[in-house]
Amino acid sequence: MSDNTKALEEPNITESAEIGSSTTEQTTGKRKRLDYRQSQQAKRKELKTVVFEGEGEEKIKLPKKKYYRQRAHSNPFSDHLLEYPKSPNDMDWSKLYPAIMPPKSNINSKTASPKVEIADIGCGFGGLLVSLATEFPDKLILGMEIRVQVTQYVEDRIIALRQQHAASEQKLYNNIAVLRANAMKFLPNFFEKGQLSKMFFCFPDPHFKARKHKARIITSTLASEYAYLLRPGGVVYTITDVKDLHEWMVKHLEEHPMFKRLSKEWEDSDKCVQIMRKDTEEGKKVERNQGDKFVACYVRLEKPEY
Ligand SMILES: C[S@@+](CC[C@H](N)C(=O)[O-])C[C@H]1O[C@@H](n2cnc3c(N)ncnc32)[C@H](O)[C@@H]1O
């Protein structure tokens, strides 16, 4: 592997783990499976990386989604062994935004450093992030995604985009990053009170069955957390193709004293609504299938309104 190729960690398939003491027939079968898996692993290692073949923008290849497939759903209540800071102060953002954020050790109470302001919750393959990067070049934008492979894809996509634009004056895409996280559990560990100006919930998992509704990303309890993280005037954006989920999100945000729904006119004139309609991967899928897209946006109020 060349130095300028970003390696992704894959568990190593070792012989000893696979072939223990067994009959000759079993051993042959296991050996074949092992050989196959090793060759697949080698192929994936090569193909999953961002490849820099030489000079020039055109030589940098974007990663391919098909090599990052994973089960469609991840249980938000499972123990995912995720890493998260004890508090927002403990987070070293320079690892995610190296061209913009100084290393944590260089930050003191007197130096003002930029903060993440826009969060894409459950960012999937990162379509929204990539569009927001150029729409808000002076804001730090973070995608949060629970699935490992999907997070890795977005990470690689961002690395490739940054490289492709490294020579440009604006050095685009340095303002976006992705983090593997369970957004239902640890958001206040990453963000301070009132830090965010926009939170996106684009095509969240619908969790259709009634007994699974508690796994939905918008509930009364989580809405209070989102109100805590958003500054007054900040906006919660929601979009889904599932009517029942749309009604659920509207009900829970509508009932919340810290949120007020924004008008249809506001939605029609807002750039981000257009972006989430057309640039998210799910939005594109719904478009292809000529499905409906239900949008609801809420402003975070200064004071609760009962
Ligand atoms: C249907 S996809 C939508 C992806 C993207 N927002 C879009 O519109 O194309 C929902 C995404 O949310 C992620 N997700 C679900 N629960 C999550 C959680 N608790 N924290 C972070 N991501 C989550 C899923 O892994 C999945 O990638």
The ligand as a Gaussian input file, in Angstrom:
#p B3LYP/6-31G(d) Opt

LIG

0 1
 C      -32.435000       6.191000       6.247000
 S      -30.835000       6.731000       6.574000
 C      -30.822000       8.436000       6.025000
 C      -29.442000       8.898000       5.691000
 C      -29.298000      10.362000       5.254000
 N      -29.718000      11.264000       6.309000
 C      -30.067000      10.637000       3.991000
 O      -31.063000      11.361000       4.063000
 O      -29.663000      10.135000       2.923000
 C      -30.803000       6.948000       8.339000
 C      -29.381000       6.965000       8.854000
 O      -29.374000       7.282000      10.255000
 C      -28.408000       6.468000      10.900000
 N      -28.786000       6.395000      12.328000
 C      -29.864000       5.761000      12.842000
 N      -29.896000       5.922000      14.183000
 C      -28.828000       6.686000      14.506000
 C      -28.308000       7.189000      15.736000
 N      -28.932000       6.934000      16.884000
 N      -27.180000       7.925000      15.717000
 C      -26.543000       8.186000      14.555000
 N      -26.994000       7.734000      13.349000
 C      -28.108000       7.001000      13.320000
 C      -28.512000       5.161000      10.160000
 O      -27.378000       4.346000      10.334000
 C      -28.706000       5.627000       8.728000
 O      -27.486000       5.785000       8.042000

